[in-house]
Amino acid sequence: MPIRRARPLLGTFVEIRVDGVDGAHAVVAIDAAFAEIATVHRLMSFHAHDSDVTRVNRGASRDAVVVDARTREVLSLSIDFARASDGRFDPTIAAELVARNLLPRPSEAPSPHPKADWRDIEIIADGRIRCAKPLWIDFGGIAKGYAVDRAVAILVAAGATQGCVNAGGDLRIFGARAERVHLRTASGYWPALELADAAVASSSGSAHIHGRTRTAADARASVGVVAATCMIADALTKVVLVAGAAASSAVLARFGAQACAHDSAAGWRVAA
């Protein structure tokens, strides 16, 4: 019988369901998965005074900053997405989010350089982070998906053969059996998908910024991306939101992802 648990994490309710493991072992595995999600949140929170993200924003333009291996991994992957999307995805858009009152101004951090972007981030060979210009990074476009993937890895390692980790709009099904999921959209539409051993992320609204133009996405648009991992799906929803369906086909194909998009004028359409 499947075991389910839910906790408030990542700014939403995270639900974990596992099958194929007996009750006692399932609870232990689920607790470990929740603990890993909490650790990812602690390391990568823009709001927390002592997170890796805050320490990078505060000091990496002055001196290299030591961060957790998980933070380095997410930063490296964010740079990969920025490069692949020609800067449409950019982890350094926090200044624009602060200006729109969507994030708080980080305390003790130097004001970001107006020309700073992802190219100014350097991951040194010893794993430290250095920035060529003052900048503010934010992992709001990728960390939730990464946390879901970390949780799934823990559950699978514990012997779970089927299950789901659902963090609001970011969800990953693991196991061979297909399951039906619904996408939450700003327009009120609820399309259904059948997923087996795959992830889906959905996103909507103007809280997302085009990394290159620094303009807000259309508040009326909604997108869903299906990919092998939740981190890929999470990041690529932002690319589709800010760039549109047609302009996103190449980067979706590069990461083996598919997307659907909705707006009030065109309705639903497949992006790739």
C-alpha positions in Angstrom: 0.0 0.0 0.0 1.4 3.4 -0.9 2.6 5.6 2.0 1.9 9.4 1.8 3.3 12.3 3.8 3.1 16.1 3.3 5.0 19.0 4.9 5.2 22.7 4.3 8.6 23.3 2.5 9.9 25.4 -0.3 7.2 28.0 0.1 4.5 25.4 -0.7 3.2 22.0 0.6 5.4 19.1 -0.5 3.8 15.7 -0.8 5.7 12.5 -1.1 4.2 9.1 -2.0 6.1 5.9 -2.2 5.2 2.3 -3.1 7.3 -0.9 -3.0 8.7 -0.4 0.4 7.2 -1.7 3.7 5.6 0.9 6.0 8.5 1.4 8.5 11.2 1.7 5.9 9.0 3.9 3.7 8.5 6.4 6.6 12.3 6.5 7.2 13.0 7.1 3.5 10.3 9.8 3.3 11.8 11.5 6.4 15.2 11.5 4.8 13.8 12.9 1.5 12.1 15.7 3.4 15.3 16.5 5.3 17.2 16.8 2.0 14.5 19.1 0.6 14.9 21.3 3.8 18.7 21.3 3.4 18.4 22.5 -0.2 16.0 25.2 0.9 18.4 26.3 3.7 21.4 26.5 1.3 19.7 28.3 -1.5 17.2 30.6 0.1 17.4 34.2 -1.1 15.7 35.3 2.2 17.9 33.5 4.8 20.7 35.6 6.2 23.2 32.6 6.4 22.4 30.7 3.1 25.0 30.1 0.5 23.1 32.4 -1.9 23.1 35.2 0.6 26.8 34.8 1.2 27.6 34.8 -2.5 25.5 37.9 -3.0 27.2 39.6 -0.1 30.8 38.8 -0.7 31.7 36.9 -3.9 32.5 40.1 -5.8 35.1 40.9 -3.1 36.6 37.5 -2.5 35.9 33.9 -3.4 33.2 32.2 -1.3 33.1 28.6 -0.2 29.7 27.0 -0.7 28.1 23.5 -0.4 28.6 21.1 -3.3 24.9 21.2 -3.9 24.9 24.9 -4.3 27.8 24.7 -6.7 25.9 22.1 -8.7 22.8 24.2 -9.0 24.9 27.3 -9.9 26.8 25.3 -12.6 23.5 24.0 -14.0 22.0 27.5 -14.0 25.0 28.7 -16.1 24.4 25.8 -18.5 20.8 26.8 -18.9 21.8 30.4 -19.3 24.3 29.5 -22.0 21.9 27.2 -23.8 19.0 29.7 -23.8 21.2 32.6 -24.9 20.7 34.3 -21.6 16.9 34.0 -21.4 17.4 32.0 -18.2 19.7 33.9 -15.9 20.2 33.3 -12.2 21.3 36.9 -11.7 17.9 38.5 -12.2 17.3 39.0 -8.5 17.9 42.8 -8.8 14.9 43.1 -11.1 12.8 41.0 -8.7 13.8 43.2 -5.8 12.9 46.3 -7.8 9.5 44.9 -8.4 9.1 44.1 -4.7 9.0 40.4 -5.4 12.1 39.8 -3.3 13.5 41.7 -0.3 16.7 43.7 -0.7 19.6 41.5 0.6 21.2 43.1 3.7 24.9 44.0 3.6 25.2 43.1 -0.1 26.7 45.6 -2.5 24.3 47.0 -5.1 24.6 44.9 -8.3 26.4 46.3 -11.3 23.8 47.3 -13.9 25.6 45.2 -16.6 26.2 42.1 -14.4 24.9 38.7 -15.7 25.6 35.0 -15.6 28.9 35.5 -17.5 30.3 37.2 -14.5 30.0 34.1 -12.3 33.1 31.9 -11.9 33.2 28.5 -10.3 36.9 28.1 -9.3 38.6 24.7 -9.7 38.6 24.2 -5.9 34.8 24.8 -5.8 34.6 28.3 -4.5 32.5 30.9 -6.2 33.8 34.3 -7.4 32.0 37.1 -9.3 33.6 39.6 -11.6 31.0 42.2 -10.7 28.7 42.7 -7.8 25.5 40.8 -8.6 22.5 39.1 -6.8 21.8 35.5 -7.7 18.4 33.8 -7.1 17.7 30.2 -7.6 13.9 30.6 -7.6 13.8 29.3 -11.1 15.5 26.0 -10.5 16.1 25.1 -6.8 12.6 23.7 -6.3 13.0 21.2 -9.2 16.5 20.3 -7.9 15.1 19.6 -4.4 12.5 17.3 -5.9 15.1 15.4 -7.8 17.3 15.0 -4.7 14.3 13.6 -2.8 13.5 11.1 -5.6 17.1 9.9 -5.6 16.8 9.2 -1.8 13.5 7.3 -2.2 14.8 5.2 -5.1 18.0 4.4 -3.2 15.8 3.2 -0.3 14.1 0.7 -2.6 10.9 2.5 -3.6 9.7 1.2 -7.0 6.9 3.7 -7.7 6.1 7.1 -6.3 5.8 10.8 -6.6 7.3 14.0 -5.1 5.0 17.0 -5.6 6.2 20.4 -4.7 3.3 22.6 -5.9 3.9 23.2 -9.6 7.0 20.9 -9.7 6.3 17.2 -9.7 8.2 14.0 -10.6 6.8 10.6 -11.0 9.3 7.7 -10.6 8.6 4.1 -11.6 7.3 2.4 -14.8 3.6 2.8 -14.1 2.1 5.9 -15.8 0.1 8.3 -13.6 -2.2 11.1 -14.5 -1.3 14.6 -13.3 -3.0 18.0 -13.9 -1.3 21.3 -14.5 -2.3 24.3 -12.5 -2.4 27.5 -14.7 -3.2 31.1 -14.2 -6.0 30.9 -16.7 -7.9 28.3 -14.8 -7.3 25.5 -17.4 -6.4 22.1 -16.0 -4.9 20.0 -18.8 -4.2 16.3 -17.9 -0.9 14.5 -18.6 0.1 10.9 -18.4 3.6 10.5 -17.0 5.9 7.5 -16.3 9.3 8.0 -14.8 9.4 11.7 -15.8 8.8 15.2 -14.4 6.6 18.1 -15.1 6.8 21.7 -14.0 4.3 24.4 -14.6 4.6 28.2 -14.2 2.7 31.3 -14.9 2.6 35.0 -14.2 4.8 38.1 -14.3 7.1 37.1 -11.5 9.6 35.7 -14.1 12.1 37.9 -15.8 13.7 37.6 -19.2 17.4 37.3 -18.4 18.6 39.2 -21.4 16.1 42.0 -21.7 15.2 42.2 -18.0 11.5 42.5 -18.8 8.7 40.6 -17.1 6.9 37.7 -18.6 3.3 38.1 -19.7 1.2 37.7 -16.5 -1.6 35.9 -18.6 0.7 33.2 -19.9 1.0 29.7 -18.5 3.4 26.9 -19.5 4.1 23.3 -18.6 7.3 21.5 -19.4 7.9 17.7 -19.3 11.4 16.5 -18.9 13.5 13.6 -17.5 14.2 15.6 -14.3 12.3 18.2 -12.4 15.2 20.6 -12.4 15.3 20.6 -16.2 11.5 21.1 -16.3 11.6 23.8 -13.7 14.3 25.9 -15.4 12.8 25.5 -18.9 9.3 26.8 -17.8 11.0 30.2 -17.3 12.6 30.1 -20.8 9.2 29.3 -22.5 7.4 31.9 -20.4 9.8 34.8 -21.3 10.7 33.8 -24.8 7.5 32.2 -26.2 6.9 28.8 -27.6 8.5 29.2 -31.0 11.7 30.7 -29.8 12.1 27.9 -27.2 12.0 24.9 -29.4 15.8 24.5 -29.8 16.6 24.7 -26.1 13.8 22.3 -25.3 15.1 19.8 -27.8 18.6 20.2 -26.4 17.4 19.0 -23.0 15.0 16.4 -24.4 12.0 18.3 -23.1 8.5 19.0 -24.3 6.3 22.0 -23.5 2.8 23.3 -23.9 1.9 26.9 -23.5 -1.4 28.8 -23.0 -2.3 32.5 -23.5 -5.7 34.2 -23.8 -5.2 34.9 -27.5 -3.9 31.7 -28.9 -5.1 29.1 -26.3 -3.1 25.9 -25.8 -0.3 25.0 -28.2 2.7 22.6 -28.1 6.0 24.3 -28.0 8.2 21.3 -28.8 
